[in-house]
Structure formats: structure tokens, C-alpha cells
Amino acid sequence: MGRIKTTFIKNLARELIEKETEKFSADYKKNKEIVKQLVDIKSKRMRNIVAGYITALKGKEKRTAVGGWDYRERGSTGREDREGRGSGRMGGRGVGGGRGGRSDRGERRGGRGRR
């Protein structure tokens, strides 16, 4: 599993790609230098995370069919392809779902209820 990127990083990376599409590539080191020139982020770590995310987007764009993927697309989680509720081991209840259990008695997760 990868690290979760904040909305700030994702938005900044998409903005930079929209403005300077031809400058970025699937090469992290080059992207790192370009981000350093274009954006005034004091934190080296944040700059590198932005450059890494841009590299991932460009790599994804490169791997997919021409015109098949767009870095601006959002939302599709792949869940549309799966069957609806009621499928799988849990019978549609999800983790900790269903009737009974702690949640119905007003207790919080892992606690002894209200204190």
C-alpha cells in the first residue's frame, strides 16, 4: 500500500501539470528540479512529495492507452464493477455492521461506553 497524499499535494500537482504539461515526465529527478523552479515551497519534503505524485501521474498516463486516462478524472473507485450489497462473506453487513454488538448499545469503538 502506498502513502496517502493530502488534497493540497494532489491539487498543486494537477495545477502544475495543467500549466506546464510539456515540462514534466515520468522521471522523478527531473520533475523534482522543475517543481523546485516553479513553486516556492519551503519544505524540501513537501516539494519532493509533489514531484513524486507528478511522476506517478505521468507514469500512469504513459502506461495507459492514448486518451484512455486523464489525470483530472476523479471518483471512480472500481466499486461499480463489483456486485451490490449482499455479496461476499459478510452478506452486505460490512465490517462491524449488522444488528447487535456494541454500536447498538451506545458504546464507542473499543471503549466502555460513555464515561
C-alpha positions as CSV (number, residue, x, y, z in Angstrom):
1,M,0.0,0.0,0.0
2,G,1.2,3.5,-0.8
3,R,1.1,6.6,1.3
4,I,-2.0,8.8,1.2
5,K,-1.4,12.2,-0.4
6,T,-3.2,15.2,1.0
7,T,-5.6,17.3,-1.1
8,F,-3.1,20.1,-1.1
9,I,-0.5,18.0,-2.8
10,K,-2.9,16.5,-5.3
11,N,-4.4,19.9,-6.3
12,L,-1.0,21.5,-6.6
13,A,0.4,18.7,-8.7
14,R,-2.7,18.7,-11.0
15,E,-2.4,22.5,-11.3
16,L,1.3,22.3,-12.2
17,I,0.7,19.6,-14.8
18,E,-2.1,21.7,-16.4
19,K,0.1,24.7,-16.7
20,E,3.4,23.1,-17.6
21,T,2.4,19.7,-19.2
22,E,5.4,19.5,-21.6
23,K,8.0,20.1,-18.9
24,F,7.1,17.1,-16.7
25,S,7.9,13.5,-17.5
26,A,8.0,10.1,-15.8
27,D,11.5,10.8,-14.4
28,Y,11.4,11.8,-10.7
29,K,14.7,13.6,-10.6
30,K,13.8,15.9,-13.5
31,N,10.4,16.6,-12.0
32,K,11.9,17.4,-8.7
33,E,14.1,20.1,-10.2
34,I,11.1,21.5,-12.2
35,V,8.9,21.7,-9.1
36,K,11.7,23.5,-7.3
37,Q,11.8,26.1,-10.0
38,L,8.1,26.6,-10.4
39,V,6.8,26.5,-6.8
40,D,8.1,28.3,-3.7
41,I,7.6,25.6,-1.1
42,K,9.9,26.0,1.8
43,S,9.8,22.4,2.9
44,K,12.0,20.1,0.8
45,R,10.0,17.1,1.8
46,M,6.7,18.6,0.6
47,R,8.4,19.6,-2.7
48,N,9.6,16.0,-3.2
49,I,6.2,14.6,-2.4
50,V,4.6,16.8,-5.1
51,A,7.3,15.8,-7.6
52,G,6.7,12.1,-6.7
53,Y,3.0,12.5,-7.2
54,I,3.5,14.2,-10.6
55,T,5.8,11.4,-11.6
56,A,3.2,8.8,-10.6
57,L,0.5,10.7,-12.6
58,K,2.8,10.9,-15.7
59,G,3.8,7.3,-15.4
60,K,0.1,6.3,-15.2
61,E,-0.7,8.5,-18.2
62,K,2.2,6.8,-20.1
63,R,1.2,3.2,-19.2
64,T,-2.4,3.6,-20.3
65,A,-3.8,3.7,-23.8
66,V,-3.6,7.0,-25.6
67,G,-6.5,9.1,-24.4
68,G,-7.6,6.4,-22.1
69,W,-6.8,8.1,-18.8
70,D,-6.8,11.7,-17.7
71,Y,-5.1,12.9,-14.5
72,R,-8.1,15.2,-13.9
73,E,-10.5,12.3,-13.7
74,R,-11.6,11.6,-10.2
75,G,-14.1,9.5,-8.4
76,S,-14.0,6.0,-9.9
77,T,-13.0,3.6,-7.2
78,G,-13.7,0.4,-9.1
79,R,-16.6,-0.4,-6.9
80,E,-19.0,0.0,-9.7
81,D,-17.8,-3.3,-11.2
82,R,-18.5,-5.3,-8.1
83,E,-21.8,-6.8,-7.2
84,G,-24.2,-4.9,-5.0
85,R,-24.8,-5.2,-1.3
86,G,-25.3,-8.7,0.0
87,S,-22.4,-10.2,-1.8
88,G,-19.3,-11.6,-0.2
89,R,-18.5,-13.2,3.1
90,M,-20.3,-10.7,5.3
91,G,-23.6,-10.7,3.5
92,G,-23.6,-7.0,2.9
93,R,-23.1,-6.0,6.5
94,G,-19.6,-4.7,6.1
95,V,-17.1,-4.6,8.9
96,G,-18.8,-4.4,12.3
97,G,-22.2,-3.9,10.7
98,G,-25.4,-5.7,11.2
99,R,-27.6,-5.8,14.3
100,G,-26.5,-6.1,17.8
101,G,-23.0,-5.6,19.1
102,R,-21.5,-2.5,20.8
103,S,-22.7,0.1,18.4
104,D,-26.4,-0.6,19.2
105,R,-25.8,-0.2,22.9
106,G,-24.3,3.3,22.5
107,E,-20.7,2.3,23.3
108,R,-17.9,3.8,21.3
109,R,-15.4,1.7,19.4
110,G,-13.2,-0.3,21.8
111,G,-14.3,1.7,24.8
112,R,-16.5,1.0,27.8
113,G,-19.3,3.3,26.7
114,R,-19.8,6.9,27.9
115,R,-17.7,7.9,30.9
